[in-house]
Amino acid sequence: MEKILSNEVKNARFERVRSLMKERGVDLLIAGIRDDNIRFFTGPYYRSLMSDYILFPKEGDPSLLMGALGRTYLLFVYDRIEEYMWIKDRKLLTPETIVGDINKFEASKGTIAVADLSLLPQGMYQLLRKSFPDAELIDGADIMVEARKLVTDEDIKILEKTADIADACYEEVKRITKPGVYDYEVIAAWEYLAKSKFNYEGALVNIMGVHPFDPMNGTFHPTVPRMIHFGDQVIFEITPVYYGYTIQLARQVAIGEDKKEISELYEVTKAAHRAGVEMLRPGVKMSEVNKAMEKVIFDAGYLPTSVTKSGPNGHAMGFSIDAGTFTNDNDTVIYSGHVFVIHPSAYAKNWGPGKPSVFGPGDTYLVTESGARRLTHSSQEQAVL
C-alpha cells in the first residue's frame, strides 16, 4: 500500500495550525462540518462523511470523533491501516466523548475556536455552552482558511493525477455518447474506465441534457433514464475525487450537429474563460475575476449568470467540490496555491424557456506566483459527436 502523502506534509500542516492558534490565543480548535476542514487533518485515506469533528489542541495529539453511527465499521477498517492514518485517537462522536476530550485537552476554561462556528449545529453549540460555561467560544474559520494556503509539491502531484482522471473520463464519454445511447450507459463507461485504470475514490459527474433552445431542460442522472437524441446539447461536468482531492472538467458537446446560435454563445464563453484565467493570480479578489468574465459576456450582447441567477462562473476547489464561488461580491483574495475551476456561462438577452444558453468550457487551474497553471488539458473546442 503506497503512502500518498508523507509525514513531512502532515507535520507541516499541524505546525501551521498550531502557529495560527498561538497567534490568536486559542487553546483548542474544533474543526468539522466542512469536508475540506476535516480532510486537512486526516490525510488522504480517511473518507469524511461531513458529520465528524477534529479536536486539535495547542499541544499533544488531536482526536477524531466520527459522527456517522451507521459507519462504525470504518473504525475497524482504519485500525488495519493504522500506519497510514494521521490521527491515531479515533472514536465515535457522543456527548460524553467530546466533553471528555475537551477536558482531557485542558480547554474547559480556555479559548475554543470552532471552524466554522456559523455552521455548528444548534445541539452541539448548546452542549458546548452548557458543559463549558467558563470557556470562550469563538469562530475559527479564519484559522482554517489560512492553514489551507499551505500547498506542497506532494499536494500538487495528487491534483495533477486527479486532473488526468478527468481528462481520461472526458475522452471516454466522447467515445460513447451518440444518438440512441442512454445517460446511464455513458456514466457506466466513465466509471469503468476510472475504476479500472485509476485507484480513484469516486466522482461526481453531472450530465445535463440541454435542447439547443430550451436551457431549462435540467439535469438527469442514472435514476431517471434518458436517451440522448440528435440535436441535443449535452453538458458534462466531470468532478473526480482522488485521495481526497477534487478537481473539475466541464464541456458542452453537440449531438449530431451544431447550431449557429449555440456556436456563437460558446465562443463568447471561451473568451470569458480566457479573461478570467488572465486574472487568476495572487492578490486579486475573486470578485474581480468574476467581473472580468462577465464584462466579456455583456460586451458581446449576452447575459451572464449574475443576471440570470442560474449558477456561478466557477469556484474554488481542492479538498472539496466548492470552497467558495465566483460572484461580484466575493472579495476573497486569491493566493499562490489556490485551486479554481473556471466555467462561465452565457445567455440570450431574452433568456428563458425556448431561448439559447451555453455552459462554457470549464477547466481547473492552480494559482502560482506567476499566474494560473492549467491542470486539465482537454481541448476547449465544442465537440460535435
C-alpha positions in Angstrom: 0.0 0.0 0.0 1.5 3.3 -1.1 1.9 6.2 1.2 0.3 9.1 -0.8 1.4 11.9 1.5 4.5 11.9 3.7 4.7 12.6 7.4 6.5 15.8 6.4 3.3 17.1 4.9 1.3 16.1 8.0 3.8 17.7 10.3 3.9 20.9 8.2 0.1 21.2 8.3 -0.1 20.5 12.1 2.7 23.1 12.8 1.0 25.6 10.6 -2.3 25.3 12.5 -0.6 25.5 15.9 1.2 28.6 14.9 -2.1 30.2 13.9 -3.7 29.1 17.1 -0.9 30.6 19.1 -1.2 33.9 17.3 -4.9 34.1 18.2 -4.6 32.7 21.8 -6.6 29.6 21.0 -6.3 26.6 23.3 -8.3 24.1 21.3 -9.5 24.1 17.7 -12.7 22.1 16.8 -12.7 21.6 13.0 -15.7 19.9 11.5 -18.8 20.2 9.3 -16.9 21.2 6.2 -15.2 18.3 4.4 -12.2 20.4 3.5 -11.5 21.2 7.1 -11.7 17.5 8.1 -9.6 16.3 5.1 -6.8 18.8 6.0 -6.1 16.9 9.3 -6.9 13.3 8.4 -4.8 12.8 5.3 -5.6 11.0 2.1 -7.1 7.7 3.4 -9.9 9.0 5.6 -13.3 9.3 4.0 -15.2 12.0 5.8 -18.9 11.9 5.9 -19.1 15.6 7.0 -20.5 14.7 10.4 -17.2 14.3 12.0 -15.1 16.6 14.3 -11.4 17.1 14.8 -10.3 18.2 18.2 -6.9 19.8 17.8 -5.2 21.0 21.0 -2.4 23.6 21.2 -0.2 20.8 22.5 -0.4 17.0 22.1 -2.1 14.7 19.6 -5.5 15.5 18.1 -8.6 13.3 18.2 -11.1 12.4 15.6 -14.8 11.9 16.6 -16.9 10.1 14.0 -20.5 11.3 13.8 -22.0 8.7 11.5 -23.2 5.9 13.7 -24.1 3.8 10.7 -20.4 3.7 9.7 -18.9 2.4 12.9 -17.3 -0.4 11.0 -14.9 2.2 9.5 -13.2 2.4 12.9 -12.1 -1.2 12.4 -11.1 -0.6 8.8 -8.9 2.3 9.8 -7.3 0.2 12.5 -6.0 -2.2 9.8 -4.2 0.6 8.0 -3.0 2.3 11.2 0.4 3.4 9.9 -1.3 5.4 7.1 -3.7 7.3 9.5 -2.7 10.7 10.6 -4.9 10.8 13.7 -4.5 7.8 15.9 -7.1 8.6 18.5 -10.4 7.8 16.7 -13.7 7.2 18.4 -17.5 7.7 17.9 -18.9 11.1 18.5 -21.1 11.2 21.6 -21.8 14.0 24.2 -19.5 12.0 26.5 -16.6 11.7 24.1 -16.5 15.3 23.0 -16.8 16.6 26.6 -14.3 14.1 27.8 -11.7 15.1 25.2 -12.1 18.8 25.8 -11.5 18.2 29.5 -8.5 15.9 28.5 -7.0 18.8 26.5 -7.5 21.1 29.5 -9.5 23.6 27.4 -12.6 23.7 29.6 -11.8 27.2 30.8 -9.8 28.4 27.8 -10.5 29.7 24.3 -12.1 27.2 22.0 -12.2 28.1 18.3 -14.8 26.3 16.1 -14.3 26.1 12.3 -16.9 27.1 11.2 -18.9 28.4 14.1 -21.6 29.6 11.8 -22.2 26.0 10.6 -22.1 24.4 14.0 -25.4 22.5 14.7 -27.5 24.1 17.4 -27.4 20.9 19.5 -23.6 20.9 19.5 -23.4 24.6 20.3 -25.8 24.1 23.3 -23.7 21.1 24.5 -20.5 23.1 24.5 -22.1 26.2 26.2 -23.7 24.1 28.9 -20.7 21.9 29.5 -18.1 24.6 29.5 -19.7 27.9 30.7 -16.3 29.3 31.5 -14.8 28.7 28.1 -14.7 31.4 25.4 -16.2 30.1 22.2 -15.0 31.9 19.0 -15.1 31.4 15.3 -12.0 29.6 13.9 -12.9 29.7 10.3 -10.0 32.2 9.6 -7.5 29.7 11.1 -8.5 27.0 8.5 -8.6 29.5 5.6 -5.0 30.5 6.4 -3.9 26.9 7.1 -5.2 25.6 3.8 -2.9 28.1 2.0 -0.1 25.6 2.7 0.2 23.7 -0.6 3.2 21.4 -1.0 4.7 19.7 -4.1 3.1 16.4 -2.9 -0.3 18.1 -2.9 0.2 19.3 -6.4 1.2 15.9 -7.6 -2.1 14.4 -6.4 -4.0 17.3 -8.0 -2.3 16.6 -11.3 -3.3 12.9 -11.1 -6.9 13.9 -10.4 -6.9 16.1 -13.4 -5.6 13.2 -15.5 -8.6 11.2 -14.4 -11.0 13.9 -15.5 -9.3 14.2 -18.9 -9.5 10.5 -19.4 -13.1 10.4 -18.4 -14.0 13.1 -20.9 -12.3 11.2 -23.8 -14.3 8.1 -22.8 -17.7 9.9 -22.7 -17.0 11.4 -26.1 -16.3 8.0 -27.4 -19.6 6.5 -26.3 -22.0 9.5 -26.4 -24.2 9.5 -29.5 -27.9 9.4 -30.5 -29.7 6.4 -29.1 -27.4 6.0 -26.1 -28.9 6.4 -22.6 -27.4 8.6 -19.9 -26.7 5.6 -17.6 -24.6 3.9 -20.3 -22.4 7.0 -20.5 -21.9 7.1 -16.8 -21.2 3.4 -16.6 -18.5 3.8 -19.3 -16.5 6.5 -17.4 -17.0 4.8 -14.1 -15.5 1.6 -15.5 -12.6 3.5 -17.1 -11.8 5.4 -13.9 -12.0 2.4 -11.6 -10.2 0.0 -13.8 -7.3 2.3 -14.7 -7.1 4.6 -11.7 -7.3 3.9 -8.0 -9.8 6.7 -7.6 -12.1 7.3 -4.7 -15.2 8.4 -6.6 -16.5 11.2 -8.7 -19.5 13.4 -9.2 -20.4 13.7 -12.8 -23.4 15.9 -13.7 -24.8 15.1 -17.1 -27.2 17.8 -18.2 -29.3 17.2 -21.4 -30.0 20.6 -22.9 -32.0 21.0 -26.0 -30.5 23.8 -28.1 -33.4 26.1 -27.5 -34.5 25.0 -24.0 -32.0 25.8 -21.3 -34.4 24.8 -18.6 -34.2 21.2 -19.5 -32.3 20.3 -16.4 -30.1 17.6 -15.0 -30.6 13.9 -15.5 -28.9 11.0 -13.8 -29.0 7.2 -13.7 -32.2 7.1 -11.6 -34.1 8.9 -14.3 -33.1 7.1 -17.6 -33.0 9.4 -20.6 -32.0 8.7 -24.2 -29.6 11.2 -26.0 -31.1 12.5 -29.2 -29.8 14.0 -32.4 -29.7 17.8 -32.0 -29.2 17.7 -28.2 -26.6 19.7 -26.4 -25.1 17.7 -23.6 -23.1 19.1 -20.7 -20.6 17.0 -18.9 -19.4 18.3 -15.5 -16.8 15.8 -14.5 -15.6 16.0 -10.9 -13.3 13.2 -9.8 -12.1 12.8 -6.2 -8.7 11.2 -5.8 -7.3 10.6 -2.3 -9.4 13.5 -1.0 -8.5 16.0 -3.8 -11.2 17.3 -6.1 -10.9 19.0 -9.5 -13.4 19.6 -12.3 -13.6 19.5 -16.1 -16.8 20.8 -17.8 -17.6 20.6 -21.5 -20.8 21.2 -23.6 -21.0 19.0 -26.7 -23.3 19.0 -29.7 -25.0 15.7 -30.7 -25.1 15.2 -34.5 -25.0 18.8 -35.5 -24.2 22.2 -34.1 -26.4 25.3 -34.1 -25.2 28.7 -35.1 -26.7 30.4 -32.0 -25.0 27.9 -29.7 -21.7 28.2 -31.5 -21.7 32.0 -31.1 -22.5 31.7 -27.4 -19.9 29.1 -26.9 -17.2 31.3 -28.4 -18.2 34.1 -26.1 -17.9 31.8 -23.1 -14.4 30.7 -24.2 -13.4 34.4 -24.4 -14.8 35.0 -20.9 -12.9 31.9 -19.7 -9.6 33.4 -21.0 -10.4 36.7 -19.4 -11.0 35.0 -16.0 -7.8 33.0 -16.3 -5.7 36.1 -17.0 -6.9 37.5 -13.7 -6.1 34.4 -11.7 -3.0 35.5 -9.7 -2.1 36.1 -6.1 -3.6 39.3 -4.6 -6.5 39.5 -6.9 -10.1 39.3 -5.5 -12.4 36.6 -6.7 -15.0 39.4 -7.4 -12.5 41.0 -9.8 -12.1 37.7 -11.7 -15.9 37.3 -12.0 -16.4 40.9 -13.2 -13.7 40.4 -15.9 -15.6 37.3 -17.2 -19.0 39.0 -17.1 -17.7 42.1 -18.9 -16.8 39.9 -21.9 -20.3 38.4 -21.9 -22.0 41.8 -21.5 -19.9 43.4 -24.2 -20.9 40.6 -26.7 -24.5 41.3 -26.1 -25.4 38.4 -23.8 -26.3 37.9 -20.2 -24.0 36.4 -17.5 -25.1 34.3 -14.5 -25.3 37.3 -12.1 -28.3 38.4 -14.1 -29.9 35.0 -14.8 -29.2 33.7 -11.3 -28.5 30.3 -12.8 -25.2 29.3 -11.4 -21.6 30.5 -10.7 -18.9 31.1 -13.3 -16.6 28.9 -11.3 -15.5 28.1 -7.7 -12.5 27.2 -5.5 -11.7 23.5 -5.2 -9.1 21.2 -3.7 -10.3 19.5 -0.6 -13.9 20.0 -1.5 -16.1 20.5 -4.6 -16.9 24.1 -3.7 -14.8 26.1 -1.4 -16.2 29.5 -2.5 -17.9 30.7 -5.7 -17.0 33.5 -8.1 -19.5 36.3 -7.6 -19.4 40.0 -7.9 -19.4 40.5 -4.2 -17.0 37.7 -3.1 -13.9 39.6 -2.1 -11.8 36.6 -1.1 -8.2 37.3 -2.0 -6.5 34.7 -4.2 -3.2 33.3 -3.1 -0.5 31.1 -4.5 -1.6 27.5 -4.2 -5.3 28.4 -4.7 -7.2 25.9 -6.9 -10.1 27.0 -9.1 -12.4 25.8 -11.8 -13.4 28.4 -14.3 -16.7 27.7 -16.3 -18.5 30.9 -17.4 -22.0 30.6 -18.9 -23.7 33.0 -21.3 -27.4 33.5 -22.0 -29.5 35.2 -24.7 -30.7 38.7 -23.7 -34.3 37.5 -23.6 -33.3 34.2 -22.0 -35.9 31.8 -20.8 -37.6 28.6 -22.0 -37.1 28.3 -25.7 -34.1 30.7 -25.8 -30.4 29.5 -26.1 -27.7 29.5 -23.4 -24.3 27.8 -23.1 -22.4 26.4 -20.2 -18.9 27.3 -21.3 -15.8 25.1 -21.1 -14.6 24.5 -17.6 -11.0 23.8 -16.5 -9.2 23.6 -13.2 -6.2 25.9 -12.5 -3.5 26.1 -9.9 -2.6 29.6 -9.0 1.2 30.3 -8.8 3.2 33.4 -8.2 3.5 33.9 -12.0 -0.2 33.3 -12.8 -2.6 30.4 -13.4 -1.4 26.9 -14.4 -3.9 24.7 -16.1 -4.3 21.2 -14.6 -6.9 19.8 -17.0 -5.8 19.6 -20.7 -8.8 18.5 -22.8 -9.5 20.6 -25.9 -11.8 23.5 -25.2 -13.4 23.3 -28.7 -17.0 22.3 -28.7 -17.1 18.7 -29.9 -19.8 17.5 -32.3 -20.5 13.8 -31.6 
